[in-house]
Amino acid sequence: MMKVFTYTGICCCLALSIPMAAQQFLNGSFEPKQVGCRFGLSNGGFNARMPHVRSIGNNEIAGGLDVLSGQCGMPAAEGDFYLGLGISGNHRVFDMASLQLSQALIAGKSYTLSYSYKSANRYTKRNFLQFGIAQDSALANFGEQIHEFKGAEETWERRSFQFVAPADGRFIALKLKVGTGARIHLDNFQLECPTDLDLGPDTSYCVVEGIQLQALGDFEAYRWQDGSTESTYEVNAPGRYALEARSGECVLSDSIQIDEIEYNCTCEFYAPNAFSPNADGWNDQYLPVTPCELTFFDLQIFGRWGQMVFRSLDENRGWDGVNTYDYHPPGEYIYLLKYQFSYQEEVQSLSGSFLLMR
């Protein structure tokens, strides 16, 4: 199972030479320089009050950005203050905010952005909040769009989305789309640790030799259980293999158990040609068996007219020749078995006939 933790200092088990740095919002909780709520601030008024967040829209005449707290509305989702963003009835007049990051995003790299939001009036449900990446915080520079979502509820909710940066940029820009006089409240913007380090499930092979392990996801540095720092690892012996990978200040870890099967890929099923369900404790159920580990099992049995009389998805449960109301008559029956051994990549099929004897 994958484990995620925050890289907060020197890690004794992962000695990486890349400098510790990560993209984070410098003021993702919208804490101003001065206390007190402010409604409809002009671009200049907002920018003078709010560090590392800039108002870059054209809605200051009709009502600019709001700086709010529990004193004038609902308490913030995080910290003391939060942001109010709006759009006028004219869809060409809207607020825009540009949030500065500690470092520029890297084009082609995957990120997870999370934030808190709630509606400020009933029109919010009809509008889309859009996200863009910009290289600077010039007026009306929204940059390239990376995401949008519609609507908001009356209480704080947490939302996150993943995106691949289409270009380098040190600012995340926000604006509302569709003009109906909507306003939305926003708070607690964060870039989170990626969650896509995955070596896959534990598995087994006929022969463990030349198997390549590779972590899904894009990371800055890697360290395998033996100190190797490549992004891939060649496995030539059974055992447990572990990887730690770093992205910014986040270190993720995962491991995988690789076994070599006992029967060296000669696994087969034994399917009896008859059984006698007479409750004598011997041969009382029809069940094809194998000594090998299975990842899939589906046994279907059909009567003389082609109707299915039994089905089992449990490799330990066979057919006792009894239906809900009566015993099935003696005679010939057909079985169809679909199965997959743990070392196989595809489901296999086996079929044949057998006798029910009474």
ZAFI-31315 format. One line per 2 residues: number of its first residue (from 1); for each residue x, y, z of N, C-alpha, C, CB. Coordinates in steps of 0.05 Angstrom, whole numbers, m for minus. Glycine has a CB too. Layout:
<rs>
NUM) X,Y,Z,X,Y,Z,X,Y,Z,X,Y,Z; ...
</rs>
This chain:
<rs>
1) 17,m24,0,0,0,0,18,25,0,m19,0,25; 10,45,m15,25,70,m16,22,86,9,17,86,m41
3) 45,98,17,44,116,40,54,143,32,62,104,63; 42,164,43,49,192,36,56,207,62,26,206,21
5) 79,221,61,85,238,84,99,263,74,102,223,105; 102,283,91,113,309,83,143,310,90,99,332,96
7) 159,318,71,188,321,75,193,347,89,203,320,47; 198,345,115,201,370,131,229,375,141,182,368,155
9) 247,357,135,275,361,144,293,341,130,277,358,174; 315,335,143,334,316,132,323,288,137,362,319,145
11) 321,272,116,309,245,118,332,225,118,289,240,94; 334,210,140,357,192,142,355,169,123,358,181,170
13) 332,163,113,328,139,96,327,147,66,304,124,103; 329,172,59,328,180,31,346,204,27,299,188,24
15) 371,198,20,391,219,17,391,229,m12,419,209,25; 377,251,m17,374,262,m44,389,288,m45,345,265,m51
17) 403,292,m67,420,316,m69,405,340,m81,444,310,m86; 381,336,m92,366,358,m103,357,377,m82,342,348,m120
19) 360,403,m85,352,422,m64,323,419,m56,358,451,m72; 317,422,m31,289,421,m22,274,446,m31,288,418,8
21) 254,442,m48,239,465,m57,212,454,m68,254,481,m79; 192,470,m65,166,461,m75,150,485,m82,152,443,m55
23) 132,482,m102,114,503,m108,91,503,m88,102,499,m137; 87,526,m75,65,529,m56,54,557,m59,74,523,m27
25) 29,561,m53,17,588,m53,29,604,m30,m14,586,m50; 38,628,m36,50,645,m16,29,657,3,66,667,m28
27) 4,659,m6,m18,668,12,m44,655,3,m20,700,11; m44,628,4,m68,613,m4,m91,616,14,m61,585,m8
29) m87,627,38,m110,631,57,m120,660,57,m101,622,85; m108,677,40,m117,705,37,m117,721,63,m146,705,25
31) m95,720,77,m92,736,101,m81,764,94,m73,721,122; m95,785,100,m87,812,91,m67,825,110,m111,830,89
33) m56,848,102,m38,863,119,m53,878,141,m21,883,102; m78,885,136,m94,900,155,m119,884,162,m101,928,143
35) m127,886,187,m150,872,196,m175,886,187,m150,869,227; m198,872,188,m223,884,181,m233,875,153,m221,914,181
37) m259,872,150,m271,865,125,m271,888,106,m300,854,129; m269,882,80,m271,903,59,m287,891,36,m243,912,50
39) m307,907,27,m324,898,4,m318,914,m20,m353,900,12; m318,902,m44,m316,916,m69,m291,932,m72,m340,934,m72
41) m268,922,m65,m243,937,m66,m235,940,m95,m222,922,m51; m224,964,m101,m212,968,m128,m187,951,m130,m205,998,m132
43) m176,949,m154,m152,933,m158,m129,944,m140,m143,934,m187; m126,971,m141,m104,983,m125,m109,979,m95,m102,1012,m131
45) m133,982,m86,m139,979,m57,m135,950,m48,m168,987,m52; m143,931,m64,m139,903,m57,m110,896,m57,m154,885,m76
47) m95,905,m77,m67,898,m80,m50,910,m57,m56,906,m106; m58,933,m48,m44,945,m25,m49,931,1,m51,975,m23
49) m71,918,3,m80,905,28,m71,875,29,m109,907,31; m70,861,5,m67,832,5,m40,824,m6,m90,819,m11
51) m22,814,9,5,806,m2,3,780,m18,24,802,21; 18,779,m40,21,756,m57,m4,747,m71,31,733,m40
53) m25,764,m71,m49,759,m87,m56,786,m100,m74,749,m69; m62,786,m126,m67,811,m140,m95,810,m152,m45,816,m161
55) m108,833,m151,m133,837,m166,m126,847,m194,m152,857,m150; m135,832,m215,m127,839,m242,m151,840,m260,m107,818,m253
57) m176,841,m249,m200,842,m265,m209,870,m272,m222,828,m251; m232,872,m285,m243,897,m293,m270,903,m280,m246,898,m324
59) m275,891,m257,m300,893,m244,m300,913,m220,m309,866,m234; m279,929,m218,m276,946,m194,m297,968,m193,m249,958,m193
61) m308,977,m216,m328,997,m216,m355,986,m206,m332,1010,m244; m362,962,m216,m387,949,m209,m385,934,m182,m395,929,m230
63) m361,933,m170,m357,919,m145,m334,900,m147,m383,904,m137; m311,906,m136,m287,890,m138,m286,867,m118,m263,907,m136
65) m262,859,m113,m257,836,m95,m264,843,m66,m228,827,m96; m273,822,m51,m280,825,m22,m259,811,m6,m308,814,m16
67) m252,823,17,m235,811,37,m253,807,62,m209,828,44; m259,782,68,m280,776,88,m269,760,111,m303,762,75
69) m283,760,133,m276,743,156,m302,737,171,m256,758,175; m300,723,194,m323,716,210,m337,741,222,m315,698,232
71) m324,764,222,m336,788,233,m358,799,214,m315,809,237; m356,792,189,m376,803,170,m390,781,154,m363,823,151
73) m387,756,162,m400,734,148,m392,708,162,m391,734,119; m392,687,146,m385,661,157,m355,660,163,m392,638,137
75) m346,646,185,m318,643,190,m303,631,167,m313,627,215; m277,638,164,m261,627,142,m257,597,144,m233,641,142
77) m252,584,122,m246,556,122,m219,550,135,m247,545,94; m200,569,133,m174,567,145,m163,594,151,m155,551,126
79) m152,599,174,m142,625,181,m165,643,189,m126,637,159; m162,669,186,m182,689,194,m198,701,171,m169,711,210
81) m185,702,147,m198,716,125,m201,697,100,m181,740,117; m219,707,82,m223,692,57,m230,712,35,m245,670,59
83) m231,703,10,m234,720,m13,m263,718,m24,m214,712,m34; m273,741,m32,m298,742,m47,m293,750,m75,m318,762,m33
85) m303,734,m95,m298,738,m123,m325,740,m137,m280,715,m135; m328,759,m156,m354,763,m168,m353,769,m197,m369,784,m154
87) m377,771,m209,m381,778,m237,m407,794,m238,m382,753,m255; m407,815,m255,m431,832,m257,m450,820,m277,m423,860,m266
89) m473,833,m281,m492,824,m300,m482,824,m329,m517,840,m298; m462,841,m334,m449,842,m360,m426,822,m359,m438,871,m366
91) m428,801,m376,m409,779,m374,m380,788,m381,m417,756,m391; m377,812,m392,m350,821,m399,m337,837,m375,m351,839,m423
93) m352,839,m353,m341,853,m330,m340,833,m306,m359,878,m322; m316,827,m297,m313,807,m277,m288,812,m260,m312,779,m290
95) m289,801,m235,m266,801,m218,m246,780,m228,m274,796,m188; m221,785,m224,m200,765,m229,m179,768,m207,m187,769,m257
97) m170,745,m197,m149,745,m176,m126,728,m186,m159,735,m149; m102,736,m180,m78,722,m188,m62,715,m163,m60,739,m208
99) m59,688,m158,m46,679,m133,m17,671,m140,m62,654,m121; 2,682,m125,30,677,m130,39,651,m117,47,701,m121
101) 56,637,m132,69,612,m121,97,618,m113,67,590,m142; 108,601,m96,136,605,m87,155,599,m109,141,586,m63
103) 148,581,m127,165,575,m150,146,570,m174,183,550,m145; 157,574,m198,141,571,m222,135,541,m226,156,581,m247
105) 110,536,m235,103,509,m243,120,501,m267,73,507,m250; 124,475,m271,140,465,m293,123,453,m314,161,444,m282
107) 125,462,m338,109,452,m360,112,422,m363,117,466,m387; 89,409,m366,89,380,m370,88,364,m344,113,372,m385
109) 91,377,m321,90,363,m296,62,363,m284,110,376,m276; 55,342,m269,29,339,m258,28,351,m230,21,309,m257
111) 6,364,m224,1,377,m198,m27,371,m188,6,408,m199; m31,372,m162,m58,370,m150,m63,396,m135,m60,345,m131
113) m84,410,m142,m92,435,m129,m117,430,m113,m97,458,m150; m117,440,m88,m141,437,m71,m148,465,m60,m136,417,m48
115) m174,469,m54,m183,494,m44,m210,491,m31,m184,516,m67; m218,511,m15,m245,511,m2,m262,532,m16,m242,517,28
117) m287,527,m18,m305,546,m32,m334,543,m22,m304,540,m63; m349,565,m25,m377,565,m19,m391,588,m35,m383,568,12
119) m416,586,m38,m431,607,m53,m434,632,m36,m458,596,m63; m436,655,m49,m442,680,m36,m470,690,m42,m421,701,m43
121) m482,679,m63,m510,685,m70,m522,663,m87,m513,713,m84; m547,665,m93,m561,643,m107,m552,640,m137,m590,647,m106
123) m539,661,m147,m531,660,m175,m506,643,m180,m527,688,m186; m492,636,m158,m467,622,m161,m471,595,m174,m454,618,m134
125) m494,582,m171,m498,555,m182,m499,556,m212,m524,544,m171; m502,579,m224,m503,581,m254,m477,588,m266,m524,601,m262
127) m456,593,m250,m431,603,m261,m409,583,m258,m424,629,m247; m388,588,m274,m365,571,m274,m341,586,m263,m358,561,m303
129) m327,574,m244,m302,585,m235,m279,573,m252,m297,579,m204; m264,590,m264,m242,581,m282,m215,585,m269,m244,595,m309
131) m196,568,m276,m169,569,m266,m150,571,m290,m162,544,m248; m130,588,m288,m110,591,m309,m82,592,m297,m116,615,m326
133) m62,588,m314,m34,590,m306,m22,614,m322,m18,564,m312; m11,633,m307,0,657,m320,29,660,m311,m16,682,m313
135) 46,672,m328,74,677,m321,78,702,m305,90,678,m347; 58,720,m306,60,745,m290,32,752,m281,74,768,m307
137) 31,774,m265,5,783,m254,m3,809,m266,7,785,m223; 2,812,m292,m7,836,m305,m37,838,m307,6,838,m334
139) m48,861,m310,m77,865,m311,m89,847,m332,m84,895,m316; m110,833,m324,m126,816,m342,m110,793,m354,m138,832,m364
141) m87,786,m343,m71,763,m353,m80,737,m340,m41,768,m349; m100,724,m352,m111,699,m341,m93,676,m348,m139,695,m351
143) m78,678,m370,m61,656,m378,m76,634,m392,m46,645,m355; m66,610,m391,m78,587,m404,m95,571,m384,m56,568,m416
145) m120,566,m392,m139,553,m373,m131,524,m368,m168,554,m385; m134,515,m343,m128,488,m335,m151,473,m323,m105,488,m316
147) m173,488,m315,m195,474,m302,m218,494,m298,m186,463,m274; m242,483,m296,m266,499,m288,m286,481,m275,m278,514,m313
149) m303,492,m257,m324,477,m245,m348,495,m241,m316,464,m218; m371,483,m239,m396,499,m238,m409,497,m210,m416,489,m259
151) m419,520,m200,m435,520,m176,m420,518,m150,m454,498,m178; m435,523,m128,m424,521,m101,m447,520,m82,m406,545,m95
153) m443,508,m58,m463,506,m38,m460,528,m17,m461,478,m23; m478,530,2,m478,552,21,m458,549,44,m506,555,32
155) m446,525,47,m426,521,68,m400,513,55,m436,499,88; m378,516,70,m352,510,59,m350,481,51,m330,516,80
157) m339,477,27,m333,450,17,m304,450,8,m352,442,m5; m292,426,8,m264,423,m1,m265,409,m28,m247,406,19
159) m248,419,m47,m248,408,m73,m219,406,m83,m264,425,m93; m212,386,m99,m186,384,m110,m187,374,m139,m168,366,m93
161) m167,380,m155,m166,369,m182,m136,367,m190,m181,387,m202; m131,349,m208,m104,345,m218,m102,359,m246,m97,315,m220
163) m79,369,m252,m74,381,m278,m45,378,m286,m83,410,m278; m40,378,m311,m13,379,m322,m8,407,m331,m9,357,m345
165) 13,419,m321,19,447,m328,24,450,m358,43,458,m311; 8,465,m372,13,468,m401,36,486,m407,m12,479,m414
167) 45,502,m388,68,520,m392,79,527,m364,59,546,m407; 103,537,m364,114,548,m339,98,572,m330,145,555,m342
169) 94,575,m304,79,598,m294,81,599,m264,50,597,m304; 82,623,m253,85,627,m225,59,637,m212,108,645,m218
171) 38,639,m228,13,650,m218,m11,632,m226,8,679,m227; m29,627,m207,m54,614,m213,m76,636,m214,m61,592,m192
173) m89,640,m237,m109,661,m240,m137,649,m237,m106,675,m267; m155,665,m226,m183,657,m221,m202,678,m234,m188,655,m191
175) m224,668,m245,m245,685,m254,m271,670,m257,m238,699,m281; m294,684,m255,m320,672,m260,m328,676,m289,m341,684,m241
177) m342,656,m300,m351,656,m327,m382,656,m327,m340,632,m343; m394,670,m345,m423,673,m349,m434,694,m330,m438,646,m344
179) m445,715,m341,m452,738,m324,m481,738,m314,m448,762,m340; m484,733,m288,m510,734,m275,m508,748,m248,m522,706,m272
181) m488,763,m243,m485,776,m217,m477,757,m195,m510,790,m210; m463,735,m201,m456,715,m181,m431,724,m165,m451,688,m194
183) m430,713,m141,m406,717,m124,m400,691,m111,m410,740,m103; m374,686,m107,m365,661,m94,m344,668,m74,m354,640,m115
185) m343,652,m52,m322,655,m31,m302,633,m34,m335,656,m3; m276,640,m30,m254,621,m35,m234,623,m12,m240,627,m62
187) m221,601,m5,m202,601,17,m184,576,14,m217,601,44; m161,577,28,m144,555,33,m135,540,8,m157,535,52
189) m122,555,m10,m111,543,m34,m84,529,m28,m107,564,m56; m81,504,m37,m57,489,m32,m50,472,m57,m59,472,m7
191) m24,469,m61,m15,448,m80,m6,424,m63,9,458,m98; m18,401,m68,m14,378,m51,5,358,m63,m41,364,m46
193) 13,339,m46,31,318,m55,17,302,m77,40,300,m32; 32,293,m97,20,275,m117,13,248,m103,39,270,m141
195) m6,234,m115,m14,208,m103,m12,185,m122,m43,210,m93; 5,189,m143,6,168,m164,31,152,m165,1,181,m190
197) 46,150,m142,69,131,m141,57,104,m136,89,139,m118; 61,86,m155,48,59,m153,66,39,m168,20,60,m165
199) 76,19,m153,91,m2,m165,73,m25,m174,112,m12,m146; 47,m23,m169,29,m45,m176,24,m64,m153,39,m59,m200
201) 6,m83,m157,0,m102,m136,21,m124,m133,m27,m116,m141; 22,m137,m110,40,m160,m106,33,m180,m128,37,m172,m78
203) 54,m194,m138,50,m212,m160,70,m235,m160,51,m197,m187; 66,m254,m178,84,m277,m180,88,m283,m209,73,m302,m165
205) 112,m295,m215,119,m302,m242,129,m331,m243,141,m283,m252; 129,m342,m267,140,m369,m270,170,m369,m263,137,m379,m299
207) 185,m350,m274,213,m346,m268,218,m317,m264,231,m358,m291; 229,m310,m241,235,m282,m235,262,m275,m247,234,m276,m204
209) 261,m262,m270,286,m255,m284,281,m233,m303,298,m280,m298; 296,m211,m302,294,m189,m321,268,m174,m319,298,m199,m348
211) 255,m173,m296,229,m159,m293,235,m130,m286,212,m173,m270; 223,m112,m301,227,m83,m298,205,m71,m280,229,m69,m325
213) 214,m58,m259,195,m43,m242,198,m13,m249,200,m48,m212; 176,1,m251,176,29,m257,153,43,m243,175,35,m288
215) 158,64,m229,137,78,m215,121,95,m234,149,96,m192; 94,95,m231,77,113,m246,79,141,m234,48,103,m246
217) 81,161,m251,83,188,m241,110,200,m248,78,189,m211; 111,227,m245,135,242,m252,147,253,m226,128,265,m272
219) 171,244,m219,183,252,m194,211,263,m199,184,229,m174; 221,278,m180,247,291,m183,270,273,m175,248,316,m166
221) 266,255,m156,288,237,m147,276,211,m137,304,251,m125; 292,190,m139,284,163,m132,305,149,m115,278,146,m158
223) 296,131,m98,315,114,m83,301,87,m77,323,128,m56; 313,66,m88,303,39,m84,316,27,m58,310,21,m108
225) 307,4,m51,315,m8,m25,345,m13,m23,300,m34,m21; 359,m16,m46,388,m21,m45,404,5,m51,395,m42,m65
227) 391,28,m52,405,53,m56,405,63,m85,432,51,m47; 395,46,m104,394,55,m132,376,79,m135,383,32,m149
229) 385,98,m152,370,123,m156,359,126,m184,389,147,m150; 357,105,m199,344,106,m225,314,105,m222,354,83,m243
231) 300,113,m243,270,113,m242,260,85,m247,259,132,m263; 276,67,m258,268,39,m263,287,20,m247,268,32,m293
233) 277,m4,m243,293,m24,m227,289,m51,m239,285,m23,m197; 311,m66,m244,309,m93,m255,310,m114,m233,332,m98,m275
235) 290,m131,m233,287,m152,m212,295,m179,m224,257,m154,m202; 314,m193,m210,323,m219,m219,321,m240,m198,352,m216,m228
237) 307,m234,m176,304,m254,m155,278,m247,m140,328,m254,m135; 264,m268,m129,240,m262,m113,246,m246,m89,226,m289,m105
239) 226,m231,m79,230,m215,m55,212,m190,m55,259,m206,m52; 216,m174,m35,200,m149,m33,219,m126,m41,189,m144,m4
241) 208,m109,m58,223,m86,m69,208,m60,m62,226,m88,m100; 224,m40,m53,212,m16,m42,224,8,m56,215,m14,m12
243) 208,29,m60,217,54,m72,207,78,m57,207,55,m102; 225,98,m54,217,124,m44,223,144,m66,232,131,m17
245) 204,162,m71,207,182,m92,199,209,m82,190,174,m117; 213,230,m91,208,257,m81,198,275,m103,232,268,m68
247) 178,291,m96,168,312,m114,166,337,m97,141,304,m128; 183,356,m101,183,380,m84,189,372,m55,157,394,m86
249) 172,380,m37,176,373,m9,161,348,m1,166,396,9; 150,334,m20,135,310,m15,151,285,m21,109,309,m31
251) 151,266,m3,164,240,m7,143,219,m5,187,236,14; 141,202,m25,122,181,m26,136,154,m26,103,183,m50
253) 124,133,m17,136,107,m16,116,86,m24,148,101,11; 126,64,m36,110,41,m43,128,17,m45,95,46,m70
255) 116,m7,m42,132,m31,m44,115,m52,m58,141,m41,m16; 129,m73,m68,116,m95,m82,130,m121,m76,115,m89,m113
257) 115,m142,m71,125,m169,m66,124,m184,m92,110,m184,m44; 147,m195,m101,148,m211,m125,157,m239,m118,168,m198,m146
259) 140,m259,m125,146,m287,m118,150,m303,m144,123,m298,m101; 164,m325,m140,167,m344,m162,150,m368,m155,197,m353,m166
261) 131,m376,m172,111,m397,m165,125,m424,m164,88,m397,m186; 114,m441,m147,126,m467,m141,126,m486,m165,111,m479,m118
263) 105,m483,m181,101,m503,m203,113,m494,m230,72,m509,m206; 127,m471,m230,142,m462,m253,125,m463,m279,166,m479,m257
265) 101,m452,m277,83,m448,m300,73,m474,m312,98,m433,m321; 72,m496,m296,59,m520,m306,32,m525,m293,78,m545,m301
267) 20,m504,m283,m5,m506,m269,m27,m517,m288,m14,m479,m257; m43,m535,m277,m65,m546,m292,m89,m551,m273,m57,m573,m306
269) m112,m555,m285,m136,m563,m271,m141,m593,m274,m160,m546,m280; m150,m605,m252,m160,m633,m254,m190,m631,m253,m149,m651,m231
271) m203,m640,m275,m233,m639,m276,m243,m668,m277,m242,m624,m302; m256,m677,m256,m266,m705,m255,m286,m710,m278,m280,m710,m228
273) m287,m736,m286,m306,m743,m307,m333,m754,m295,m294,m764,m325; m335,m755,m268,m360,m764,m256,m359,m757,m226,m363,m795,m260
275) m383,m756,m214,m384,m753,m185,m411,m765,m176,m382,m723,m176; m412,m772,m150,m435,m785,m139,m444,m771,m113,m430,m815,m133
277) m462,m752,m114,m471,m737,m91,m490,m753,m73,m484,m710,m99; m480,m773,m58,m497,m790,m41,m491,m786,m12,m493,m819,m49
279) m477,m764,m5,m472,m757,23,m456,m778,38,m498,m753,37; m438,m792,24,m421,m812,38,m394,m800,45,m418,m837,21
281) m391,m774,39,m366,m761,46,m344,m765,25,m357,m770,72; m351,m777,3,m331,m783,m18,m342,m776,m45,m323,m813,m17
283) m329,m757,m58,m337,m749,m86,m366,m739,m86,m334,m773,m105; m373,m722,m66,m400,m713,m64,m406,m687,m79,m408,m709,m35
285) m385,m674,m89,m390,m650,m105,m372,m650,m130,m385,m624,m88; m382,m636,m150,m366,m634,m174,m350,m607,m173,m384,m636,m200
287) m324,m610,m174,m307,m586,m171,m280,m591,m184,m304,m577,m142; m274,m578,m207,m247,m579,m217,m227,m566,m198,m245,m565,m245
289) m204,m578,m194,m185,m568,m174,m157,m565,m186,m184,m588,m150; m141,m548,m172,m114,m543,m180,m98,m536,m155,m112,m520,m200
291) m72,m543,m154,m56,m536,m131,m45,m507,m132,m33,m555,m128; m50,m493,m154,m38,m467,m159,m56,m444,m150,m31,m464,m188
293) m43,m421,m146,m58,m398,m137,m74,m385,m159,m38,m377,m125; m99,m379,m154,m117,m367,m173,m123,m338,m167,m142,m383,m175
295) m127,m323,m188,m137,m295,m185,m165,m293,m197,m118,m275,m199; m175,m313,m211,m202,m313,m222,m211,m341,m225,m203,m297,m249
297) m237,m346,m218,m249,m373,m220,m279,m369,m226,m245,m389,m194; m289,m382,m247,m317,m381,m254,m325,m408,m266,m323,m358,m275
299) m339,m424,m250,m348,m451,m258,m378,m450,m265,m343,m472,m237; m385,m458,m289,m413,m459,m298,m420,m487,m307,m418,m438,m321
301) m443,m498,m299,m451,m525,m306,m478,m523,m320,m453,m543,m281; m481,m539,m342,m505,m538,m359,m517,m566,m361,m498,m527,m387
303) m544,m566,m362,m558,m591,m365,m560,m600,m394,m586,m588,m354; m575,m621,m399,m576,m633,m426,m589,m615,m447,m591,m659,m425
305) m606,m596,m437,m619,m578,m456,m605,m551,m458,m648,m574,m447; m582,m549,m447,m566,m524,m449,m572,m504,m427,m571,m512,m475
307) m590,m510,m408,m596,m491,m387,m574,m492,m365,m624,m496,m375; m567,m468,m354,m548,m468,m333,m561,m477,m307,m536,m439,m329
309) m549,m497,m294,m560,m508,m269,m543,m500,m245,m561,m538,m271; m519,m490,m249,m502,m483,m226,m480,m464,m236,m490,m509,m213
311) m472,m446,m217,m450,m429,m222,m436,m422,m196,m459,m403,m236; m409,m422,m196,m394,m415,m173,m370,m398,m180,m383,m441,m159
313) m367,m376,m165,m344,m359,m168,m323,m363,m146,m352,m329,m169; m328,m385,m130,m310,m392,m108,m296,m418,m115,m326,m394,m81
315) m270,m417,m116,m254,m441,m124,m258,m464,m104,m225,m434,m126; m269,m459,m80,m273,m480,m60,m302,m490,m59,m265,m470,m33
317) m319,m479,m76,m348,m487,m75,m355,m501,m102,m366,m463,m70; m362,m527,m99,m371,m542,m123,m400,m547,m123,m355,m568,m124
319) m409,m564,m142,m438,m570,m146,m445,m596,m133,m444,m572,m176; m467,m595,m117,m475,m619,m102,m498,m634,m116,m483,m612,m74
321) m505,m625,m140,m526,m639,m155,m554,m633,m146,m521,m667,m155; m558,m613,m129,m584,m607,m118,m592,m579,m126,m584,m610,m87
323) m618,m576,m134,m628,m549,m139,m645,m540,m115,m644,m547,m165; m659,m518,m118,m674,m507,m96,m695,m527,m86,m687,m481,m103
325) m707,m542,m104,m731,m558,m97,m726,m588,m99,m754,m550,m115; m706,m597,m114,m704,m626,m119,m676,m633,m127,m724,m634,m141
327) m671,m659,m129,m645,m669,m139,m645,m669,m170,m640,m698,m129; m623,m661,m181,m620,m663,m210,m617,m693,m218,m596,m646,m220
329) m628,m701,m240,m627,m729,m248,m600,m738,m256,m647,m734,m271; m593,m763,m254,m567,m773,m263,m565,m770,m293,m563,m802,m255
331) m541,m770,m303,m536,m767,m331,m512,m749,m337,m561,m755,m345; m510,m741,m362,m487,m726,m371,m493,m696,m369,m480,m733,m400
333) m473,m681,m359,m474,m652,m356,m449,m640,m369,m477,m644,m326; m451,m614,m376,m429,m600,m388,m418,m579,m368,m438,m586,m415
335) m392,m576,m367,m381,m555,m350,m365,m535,m368,m363,m566,m328; m365,m510,m360,m348,m489,m372,m334,m475,m350,m365,m469,m390
337) m307,m476,m350,m291,m464,m329,m274,m442,m341,m273,m485,m315; m277,m418,m329,m259,m395,m336,m242,m390,m312,m276,m370,m345
339) m216,m387,m316,m197,m384,m294,m173,m368,m302,m189,m412,m284; m159,m359,m282,m134,m345,m286,m115,m350,m263,m139,m314,m289
341) m92,m362,m269,m72,m366,m249,m58,m340,m242,m51,m388,m258; m45,m338,m219,m34,m313,m210,m12,m303,m228,m23,m316,m182
343) 1,m320,m243,23,m312,m261,13,m305,m289,44,m333,m262; m12,m309,m294,m23,m304,m321,m34,m276,m324,m44,m325,m328
345) m34,m266,m348,m44,m239,m354,m72,m240,m365,m26,m224,m373; m81,m263,m375,m108,m265,m388,m123,m289,m376,m105,m268,m418
347) m149,m287,m377,m167,m308,m368,m167,m331,m388,m196,m298,m364; m165,m356,m378,m165,m380,m394,m192,m394,m392,m142,m399,m386
349) m197,m413,m410,m223,m428,m411,m217,m458,m413,m241,m419,m434; m234,m473,m400,m233,m503,m401,m262,m513,m401,m216,m514,m377
351) m268,m533,m418,m295,m543,m419,m294,m574,m423,m312,m529,m441; m316,m587,m417,m318,m615,m421,m344,m626,m409,m295,m630,m408
353) m347,m652,m407,m371,m665,m397,m364,m683,m374,m386,m680,m419; m384,m690,m358,m381,m709,m336,m407,m722,m330,m369,m695,m311
355) m406,m744,m314,m431,m758,m307,m438,m753,m278,m427,m788,m312; m464,m747,m274,m475,m747,m247,m487,m775,m242,m497,m724,m244
357) m476,m789,m221,m484,m816,m215,m499,m817,m188,m460,m835,m215; m521,m831,m188,m536,m834,m163,m540,m864,m157,m563,m820,m164
</rs>
